[in-house]
Structure formats: structure tokens, C-alpha cells
Amino acid sequence: MEKKPNFAEESAKTRKARLKLQKQLEEADKKITPQALKQQSIEIHRWIARHAGNRVVLRSKSISLFDENENAAELSQRIAKIAEQINSGK
């Protein structure tokens, strides 16, 4: 015999909110059809084509996620102030 955990009974407000969300998710799932996915794919391709002139060619550029602090960000005013306080011995 498996013992089920005892949870507090769901309040009316929580039940109403859960059912509302469940209904919204079911309605959203109904909108996801092969035709809708195909239409969205077409729209994405059109957007890419429309903005093709704004694209930057990256073959000639080097991209890395971490540049070993070659291009470190400037210190914020707050951090600069804290560093100044530390250096002045306060």
C-alpha cells in the first residue's frame, strides 16, 4: 500500500486561477498547427529577406564569447567611487 503525501486542499481562488491557465494553455495548443507553423516560417523568411540589407558580413570578423579581458568594460561611477574610498584608506 503506497502512502500518498498529504497536501492542503486547493483553495477556490487557486483552483479558479489554475483552471483559467489550463484553459489558456489548451487554447494556445489548438493554435499550434502544421499550417500555422508553416505560415510563421514563411513570415520569418520574409522578415530576414526584408532586412537583408542591414546584415553584416561576419566572415571577415573574428567573434569570440570571451576575449580574455582585451576589451574590458569601463568602470562604473559607483565602482570607481568605491575603489577611490579603498585607496584613500577610509
One Martini backbone bead per residue (centre of mass of N, CA, C, O) as a GRO file, in nm:
protein
   90
    1MET     BB    1   0.092   0.040   0.026
    2GLU     BB    2   0.060   0.366  -0.079
    3LYS     BB    3   0.161   0.674   0.038
    4LYS     BB    4   0.018   0.977   0.034
    5PRO     BB    5   0.058   1.293   0.028
    6ASN     BB    6  -0.014   1.571   0.227
    7PHE     BB    7  -0.227   1.819   0.113
    8ALA     BB    8  -0.360   2.098   0.075
    9GLU     BB    9  -0.635   2.230  -0.010
   10GLU     BB   10  -0.764   2.381  -0.267
   11SER     BB   11  -0.848   2.678  -0.342
   12ALA     BB   12  -1.070   2.859  -0.515
   13LYS     BB   13  -0.868   3.062  -0.632
   14THR     BB   14  -0.660   2.856  -0.734
   15ARG     BB   15  -0.849   2.689  -0.910
   16LYS     BB   16  -0.932   2.919  -1.097
   17ALA     BB   17  -0.647   2.986  -1.199
   18ARG     BB   18  -0.573   2.703  -1.306
   19LEU     BB   19  -0.810   2.676  -1.509
   20LYS     BB   20  -0.742   2.926  -1.673
   21LEU     BB   21  -0.458   2.836  -1.760
   22GLN     BB   22  -0.543   2.570  -1.887
   23LYS     BB   23  -0.723   2.697  -2.105
   24GLN     BB   24  -0.506   2.873  -2.239
   25LEU     BB   25  -0.319   2.636  -2.319
   26GLU     BB   26  -0.523   2.483  -2.492
   27GLU     BB   27  -0.569   2.715  -2.696
   28ALA     BB   28  -0.275   2.738  -2.785
   29ASP     BB   29  -0.245   2.443  -2.887
   30LYS     BB   30  -0.463   2.473  -3.116
   31LYS     BB   31  -0.283   2.693  -3.281
   32ILE     BB   32  -0.077   2.457  -3.320
   33THR     BB   33  -0.005   2.405  -3.649
   34PRO     BB   34   0.124   2.322  -3.942
   35GLN     BB   35   0.020   2.580  -4.080
   36ALA     BB   36   0.120   2.786  -3.869
   37LEU     BB   37   0.420   2.709  -3.889
   38LYS     BB   38   0.451   2.770  -4.189
   39GLN     BB   39   0.366   3.067  -4.177
   40GLN     BB   40   0.588   3.156  -3.977
   41SER     BB   41   0.825   3.074  -4.156
   42ILE     BB   42   0.757   3.271  -4.383
   43GLU     BB   43   0.775   3.529  -4.210
   44ILE     BB   44   1.071   3.498  -4.134
   45HIS     BB   45   1.184   3.501  -4.422
   46ARG     BB   46   1.076   3.782  -4.493
   47TRP     BB   47   1.226   3.937  -4.273
   48ILE     BB   48   1.508   3.862  -4.365
   49ALA     BB   49   1.483   3.980  -4.651
   50ARG     BB   50   1.414   4.276  -4.566
   51HIS     BB   51   1.700   4.281  -4.374
   52ALA     BB   52   1.954   4.219  -4.558
   53GLY     BB   53   2.087   4.510  -4.581
   54ASN     BB   54   2.169   4.505  -4.252
   55ARG     BB   55   2.378   4.308  -4.279
   56VAL     BB   56   2.670   4.145  -4.152
   57VAL     BB   57   2.973   4.042  -4.241
   58LEU     BB   58   3.157   3.772  -4.065
   59ARG     BB   59   3.409   3.652  -4.217
   60SER     BB   60   3.604   3.913  -4.140
   61LYS     BB   61   3.529   3.842  -3.843
   62SER     BB   62   3.594   3.818  -3.501
   63ILE     BB   63   3.442   3.580  -3.275
   64SER     BB   64   3.393   3.598  -2.916
   65LEU     BB   65   3.295   3.537  -2.587
   66PHE     BB   66   3.607   3.547  -2.492
   67ASP     BB   67   3.883   3.803  -2.462
   68GLU     BB   68   4.069   3.817  -2.212
   69ASN     BB   69   4.031   4.134  -2.142
   70GLU     BB   70   4.083   4.324  -2.395
   71ASN     BB   71   3.765   4.443  -2.355
   72ALA     BB   72   3.704   4.609  -2.109
   73ALA     BB   73   3.503   4.750  -1.907
   74GLU     BB   74   3.407   5.021  -1.773
   75LEU     BB   75   3.387   5.191  -1.501
   76SER     BB   76   3.181   5.269  -1.279
   77GLN     BB   77   3.109   5.520  -1.068
   78ARG     BB   78   3.068   5.345  -0.819
   79ILE     BB   79   3.330   5.177  -0.837
   80ALA     BB   80   3.524   5.416  -0.842
   81LYS     BB   81   3.445   5.522  -0.563
   82ILE     BB   82   3.520   5.270  -0.401
   83ALA     BB   83   3.817   5.261  -0.489
   84GLU     BB   84   3.887   5.537  -0.373
   85GLN     BB   85   3.820   5.469  -0.077
   86ILE     BB   86   4.024   5.241  -0.048
   87ASN     BB   87   4.282   5.409  -0.131
   88SER     BB   88   4.230   5.634   0.106
   89GLY     BB   89   4.150   5.460   0.382
   90LYS     BB   90   3.827   5.437   0.477
   0.00000   0.00000   0.00000
